[in-house]
Amino acid sequence: MFDLNSHSDLLLQCKAVTEDEPDLIANLANISAIIFDGMADINWAGFYFSRSDDELVLGPFQGKVACVRIAFGKGVCGVAAATKQLQHVDDVHQFSGHIACDAASNSEVVAPIIVNDKVVAVLDIDSPKIARFSEQDAAQIAAIAEYCQQLDWSQL
């Protein structure tokens, strides 16, 4: 049994649950559930899909109702998609252009998922706690997103 409080075990559990399953949506749903259940003090964990060159659309997630569409360059998710870089934000209220899908969110980490040099999705984790995510947390989220690049994205 995995210790869900251990960062490496989150990634190991994501790998274990997706290893023999080819369906992308099922895998991403389970990965969002693993993160949501395995990380303390978070209120949202999930994915936004890149449906065009300039817009993200809500994918599998755990948490409250979320924004459905986010333009590239807008909010933390949109900036991650536009720049292809991890966004680690201690206080979203200080982030220029922050989109408040859930008013309870105060900190956020968003990792782009890049396949063939194209952002296919972002992995978004929110917390109601300011500065909730350490550098180690952000690196773990980035590692999970990097692992997600190996899934079958041709299904989208």
N, C-alpha and C positions, 0 to 999 in steps of 0.2 A: 504494500500500500504506500502511496506517495504522501509525503508530508507537504501539504499544500502551502505551508508557510515558507518553504524553501524555494528560492528563486529557480535553481536548476531543476527542481522537481516540477515546476510549472511547465517548463519547456519539455521535459521528459514525458509528462502526461499528455501534452499536446501531440507529441510524436506518437505515443502509444495509441491514442484514440483515433488518429487519422491514418495510421500506417497501412491498414488493409481496406480503407474506405475510399473509393474513387470520387464520390459525390462532393463537389466543392461546397455547396451550401450547407450540407450536413456537417462537413468538417469545420467550417467557419462558425456554425452555430455551437458546436461542441467546444471549440477553442474559446469563444466568448464566454461560455458558461464556466469553463475551467478558470479563466482569469477572474471572472466576477466572483466566483466562490473561493478562489485561492488567494486573493489579495485583500487585505484589510483596508477599511476606510475608502472604498471606492463606491461610486453610485452609478457608474455606467461603463460598460466594456463592450466594444463591438467594432464593426467594420462599415466603411462607406466604400462603395464601388465607383470606379471611374467609368462613367457611361458615355463620355465624350471627351474631347481634349480640354474641356473647360468646366466640367461639372461632376460633382460626386453625388451619388444617390445612396440612401440608407440601405444597408445590408443586415445580416444577422447580428443581433445584439442582446444584451441583458441589461435591464434598467428601465427607467421611465421612458415614456413616449419621447421621440427625438425629432430633430429637424430632418426633413426628407431629402432636401436638395441643398447642396452647398457649392458655391462657385469656387473654382480654383483661385487662390489668392485671398479668399475671404475667411476670416476666423482661423483658428489654430489648424483645423483639418485642411482647409483650403490652402493655407500657406505650406503645410507639409507636402501636399500634392503638387503645388506649383514649383517648389524649390527642390523636391525629391530629397528632403532632409528631415531628420528627426526634430520634432518640436517638443521641448521640455519647458513647461511654463509653470512657475511657482504660484503666480497669482494671475488668473485669467482676466481679472478686472483691470490689470495694467497692460494687457496685450491689445495693441491697436487693432480695432476691427473685430474684436471677440464677438462671437455669436452665442447668445445665451439661450441654448435649447432647454437647459434645466437651470433655473436660477440658483439651485443649491450647489452647483459646481463652482469650485474655487481654484482648483489646479488641474492640469491636464498634461498628458503625454500622447503624442500622435506620431506613429511611425509609418512611413510610406512603404508600400509593397510594390516592388519594381520587377517587372518581367520583360525581358528583351528591351531594356532601357525605357520602358513606358510604365507610368504609375497605373497599376490596375486596381488598387484599393489603398486605403489607409486603415491602420489599426488605432483606434481611439480609446483611451482610458481616462475617465474623469473621477475627481474626488471632491467631496465637500470640504476637505481640509486644505488650507493654504499650505503650500510647500510640502504636500504629502509625499511626492515622489523623489527619492534619492537618485543619485547618479547610477547606482546599482539597479534600482527599479527601472530607470529609463533604458539602461543597457539590456535588461532582461526583456522588456517590451520590444526593443529593437531586434533582439535575437529571435523572439517569437515571430515577428513580422518577416524577418529574413527566412525563417523556416517556412512560413506560408508561401514564399515565392516558389517553393518546390511543388506546391499543390497544382492540380490541373485547372488552370485558368482559362482554358479553351472553351469551357462550358458557359462562360458568360457571353 
